Amino acid sequence: MGIELPLLCFIILVFSIYAVPIEDSQDSSNIFLNDIREVESEDRSAISTKRRRWPRGIIPYVISRRFTKKERKTIYKAFKMINSTTCIKFYPKTKRNGSYVHFVRGKKNSGCFSNVGRIGNGRQNLNVEPHSFCMNPGAIAHELLHVVGLYHEMSRPDRDDYIKIVKENLQPGVISNWHKHRYSLTYGTKYDYLSLMHYGSRAGSKNGEPTMLNRKGNVVKMGQLKKLRKGDIAIVKGIYRCRG
């Protein structure tokens, strides 16, 4: 017993060190790099054209049978994050539905990604890699907000008034994730470092150093996976012209 107790304490210590909360790991996990799948040229902060919106804010879905019961519950929690704060509603697909979101249980290292807005009549995939940072209600809600019609917070036309991109710290080939959209469809919302749609301050880093600073050149907390922020909710309501 005298040997087992120190061993148990060591194991607990190891797990305490490496079991970092997912919100604080967003930078290093790079879960949202290249998470947008475009089907045509769009230069907006949020979808403006009616054909890219979901009629009446209703988004039909199918969840692949490959997801486990526990993983399905995680997806349902993501639905609730959006259902409970906006007018968007997610319902299981019926035969009457043309467009719908199909949740794909992605392969290893496939990450999480989706399209922005409704892409047409038929199936559009939302990929979720299991056993990864993607399998988190907040991460899935981030992808669902892309489906609703939102781009990343750092794509706003006014982002240069709030952040400085440290290009020398970026991995090769990832700068496109910081593409700025020229047209303002932010619905009067203020730039929010803690938007659910904001990358972490070290996202895409090649050396562990920050890739984004505030305009004063300071490191500030950016991004989180806990909830939709006031601005996120306002933009959804603006796109769909609804109150709830």
C-alpha positions as CSV (number, residue, x, y, z in Angstrom):
1,M,0.0,0.0,0.0
2,G,2.9,2.3,0.8
3,I,4.2,1.8,-2.8
4,E,0.8,2.2,-4.5
5,L,-0.1,5.5,-2.8
6,P,2.9,7.5,-4.1
7,L,2.3,6.0,-7.6
8,L,-1.4,7.1,-7.4
9,C,-0.4,10.6,-6.4
10,F,2.1,10.8,-9.3
11,I,-0.6,9.7,-11.8
12,I,-3.0,12.3,-10.4
13,L,-0.2,15.0,-10.7
14,V,0.5,14.0,-14.4
15,F,-3.2,14.3,-15.3
16,S,-3.5,17.6,-13.5
17,I,-0.7,19.0,-15.6
18,Y,-1.9,17.8,-19.0
19,A,-5.7,18.0,-18.6
20,V,-5.8,21.6,-19.7
21,P,-9.3,23.1,-20.1
22,I,-10.3,23.2,-23.8
23,E,-11.0,26.9,-23.7
24,D,-7.4,27.6,-22.7
25,S,-6.1,25.2,-25.4
26,Q,-7.8,26.8,-28.3
27,D,-4.6,28.5,-29.5
28,S,-2.4,25.4,-29.6
29,S,-5.0,23.1,-31.0
30,N,-5.6,25.2,-34.1
31,I,-9.0,23.6,-34.3
32,F,-10.5,26.4,-36.5
33,L,-7.7,26.8,-39.0
34,N,-9.1,26.2,-42.5
35,D,-12.5,25.3,-41.1
36,I,-14.4,27.1,-43.8
37,R,-15.3,25.3,-47.0
38,E,-16.3,27.8,-49.7
39,V,-18.4,27.0,-52.8
40,E,-18.3,30.4,-54.4
41,S,-16.7,33.8,-53.9
42,E,-18.2,35.6,-50.9
43,D,-16.8,38.9,-49.5
44,R,-19.0,39.5,-46.5
45,S,-18.7,39.5,-42.7
46,A,-22.0,37.6,-42.6
47,I,-24.2,36.2,-45.3
48,S,-26.5,38.8,-46.9
49,T,-28.1,37.1,-49.8
50,K,-31.5,35.5,-49.1
51,R,-30.6,32.4,-51.0
52,R,-27.8,31.6,-48.6
53,R,-30.0,31.9,-45.5
54,W,-32.0,29.0,-44.1
55,P,-35.8,29.6,-44.6
56,R,-37.5,30.7,-41.4
57,G,-34.2,30.1,-39.6
58,I,-34.9,26.3,-39.5
59,I,-31.9,24.1,-40.2
60,P,-32.6,20.4,-40.8
61,Y,-29.9,18.0,-39.9
62,V,-28.8,14.3,-40.1
63,I,-26.2,12.9,-37.7
64,S,-24.2,10.1,-39.0
65,R,-24.8,6.7,-37.3
66,R,-21.0,6.5,-36.7
67,F,-21.2,8.9,-33.8
68,T,-21.5,7.4,-30.4
69,K,-24.3,8.2,-28.0
70,K,-22.0,10.4,-26.0
71,E,-20.8,12.2,-29.1
72,R,-24.4,12.8,-30.1
73,K,-25.1,14.4,-26.8
74,T,-22.2,16.8,-27.4
75,I,-23.8,17.8,-30.7
76,Y,-27.2,18.3,-29.0
77,K,-25.5,20.6,-26.5
78,A,-24.2,22.7,-29.3
79,F,-27.7,22.9,-30.8
80,K,-28.9,24.2,-27.4
81,M,-26.2,26.9,-27.2
82,I,-27.7,28.4,-30.4
83,N,-31.4,27.4,-29.9
84,S,-31.6,29.0,-26.5
85,T,-30.2,32.4,-27.5
86,T,-31.3,33.0,-31.1
87,C,-34.2,32.3,-33.4
88,I,-32.3,29.5,-35.2
89,K,-33.8,26.1,-34.7
90,F,-32.3,22.7,-35.6
91,Y,-34.7,19.8,-36.5
92,P,-34.1,16.3,-37.8
93,K,-34.4,16.1,-41.6
94,T,-37.6,14.9,-43.1
95,K,-38.4,13.9,-46.7
96,R,-39.8,17.3,-47.4
97,N,-36.5,19.1,-46.6
98,G,-34.2,19.9,-49.6
99,S,-31.2,21.5,-47.9
100,Y,-29.8,20.0,-44.8
101,V,-26.6,19.6,-42.7
102,H,-25.1,16.2,-42.5
103,F,-22.8,15.7,-39.5
104,V,-19.8,13.6,-40.6
105,R,-17.7,11.8,-38.0
106,G,-14.4,12.7,-39.5
107,K,-11.2,10.8,-39.9
108,K,-8.1,11.3,-37.7
109,N,-6.6,14.7,-38.2
110,S,-9.5,15.9,-40.3
111,G,-10.4,18.6,-37.9
112,C,-13.7,20.4,-37.9
113,F,-15.1,22.4,-40.8
114,S,-18.3,23.5,-42.6
115,N,-19.7,25.8,-45.2
116,V,-20.9,29.3,-44.6
117,G,-24.6,29.6,-45.0
118,R,-26.9,27.4,-47.0
119,I,-25.1,26.3,-50.1
120,G,-28.0,25.0,-52.1
121,N,-30.6,22.3,-52.5
122,G,-29.2,19.1,-50.9
123,R,-26.7,17.9,-48.4
124,Q,-23.8,19.9,-47.0
125,N,-21.3,18.4,-44.6
126,L,-20.2,19.5,-41.2
127,N,-17.1,17.5,-40.2
128,V,-16.4,16.8,-36.6
129,E,-13.2,14.8,-35.7
130,P,-13.8,12.6,-32.7
131,H,-11.3,12.3,-29.9
132,S,-10.1,15.8,-30.6
133,F,-10.7,19.4,-29.5
134,C,-13.5,19.5,-32.1
135,M,-15.7,17.2,-30.0
136,N,-16.8,20.0,-27.7
137,P,-20.2,21.8,-27.7
138,G,-18.5,25.2,-28.2
139,A,-16.4,24.1,-31.1
140,I,-19.4,22.5,-32.8
141,A,-21.5,25.6,-32.1
142,H,-18.7,27.6,-33.8
143,E,-19.1,25.5,-36.9
144,L,-22.9,25.7,-36.7
145,L,-22.6,29.5,-36.7
146,H,-20.7,29.2,-40.0
147,V,-23.7,27.2,-41.3
148,V,-26.0,29.9,-40.0
149,G,-24.0,32.5,-42.0
150,L,-21.3,33.9,-39.8
151,Y,-17.6,34.3,-40.8
152,H,-14.8,34.7,-38.2
153,E,-14.7,37.8,-36.0
154,M,-11.2,38.6,-37.3
155,S,-12.6,38.9,-40.8
156,R,-14.6,42.0,-39.9
157,P,-13.9,45.1,-42.0
158,D,-12.9,47.0,-38.9
159,R,-10.6,44.3,-37.4
160,D,-7.5,46.4,-38.1
161,D,-8.7,48.9,-35.5
162,Y,-8.6,46.2,-32.9
163,I,-6.0,43.6,-33.7
164,K,-2.5,43.4,-35.1
165,I,-1.6,40.2,-37.0
166,V,2.0,39.1,-36.2
167,K,2.7,37.5,-39.6
168,E,6.3,36.5,-38.7
169,N,4.8,34.0,-36.1
170,L,2.4,32.4,-38.5
171,Q,2.9,28.9,-40.0
172,P,3.4,28.9,-43.8
173,G,0.2,28.9,-45.8
174,V,-2.3,29.9,-43.1
175,I,-2.5,33.6,-43.7
176,S,-5.6,33.1,-45.8
177,N,-7.5,32.4,-42.5
178,W,-7.1,36.0,-41.7
179,H,-8.6,37.3,-44.9
180,K,-10.5,40.5,-44.2
181,H,-14.0,41.0,-45.7
182,R,-14.5,44.4,-47.1
183,Y,-18.2,44.9,-46.7
184,S,-19.6,45.7,-43.4
185,L,-22.5,43.4,-42.3
186,T,-21.7,43.5,-38.6
187,Y,-25.2,44.9,-37.7
188,G,-23.8,47.6,-35.5
189,T,-22.0,45.2,-33.1
190,K,-18.7,46.1,-31.5
191,Y,-15.6,44.0,-32.2
192,D,-15.4,41.3,-29.6
193,Y,-12.1,39.5,-28.7
194,L,-14.1,36.9,-26.9
195,S,-16.6,36.1,-29.7
196,L,-17.3,32.5,-30.2
197,M,-16.1,33.1,-33.8
198,H,-12.7,34.6,-32.8
199,Y,-9.5,32.6,-33.0
200,G,-7.3,32.2,-30.0
201,S,-4.3,34.6,-29.8
202,R,-1.8,31.9,-30.8
203,A,-3.8,30.2,-33.5
204,G,-1.6,29.2,-36.5
205,S,1.6,29.9,-34.6
206,K,4.8,28.3,-35.8
207,N,6.7,29.0,-32.6
208,G,4.2,29.2,-29.8
209,E,4.3,33.0,-29.8
210,P,1.1,35.1,-30.3
211,T,-0.1,35.6,-33.9
212,M,-2.5,38.3,-32.8
213,L,-2.1,41.3,-30.5
214,N,-4.4,44.1,-29.7
215,R,-3.7,47.5,-31.3
216,K,-1.6,48.5,-28.4
217,G,0.7,45.6,-29.0
218,N,-0.4,43.7,-25.9
219,V,-1.4,40.0,-25.6
220,V,-5.1,39.7,-24.6
221,K,-7.3,36.7,-24.2
222,M,-9.0,36.0,-27.5
223,G,-11.7,33.4,-28.4
224,Q,-13.5,31.0,-26.1
225,L,-15.8,28.0,-26.4
226,K,-18.2,28.6,-23.5
227,K,-21.1,30.6,-25.1
228,L,-22.4,32.9,-27.8
229,R,-21.5,36.4,-26.9
230,K,-23.9,39.4,-27.2
231,G,-22.4,40.4,-30.6
232,D,-22.7,36.8,-32.0
233,I,-26.4,36.7,-31.1
234,A,-27.0,40.2,-32.5
235,I,-25.5,39.2,-35.9
236,V,-27.6,36.1,-36.1
237,K,-30.7,38.1,-35.4
238,G,-29.6,40.7,-37.9
239,I,-29.1,38.1,-40.7
240,Y,-32.5,36.5,-40.0
241,R,-34.4,39.6,-39.0
242,C,-35.8,38.0,-35.9
243,R,-36.2,38.9,-32.2
244,G,-35.9,35.5,-30.5
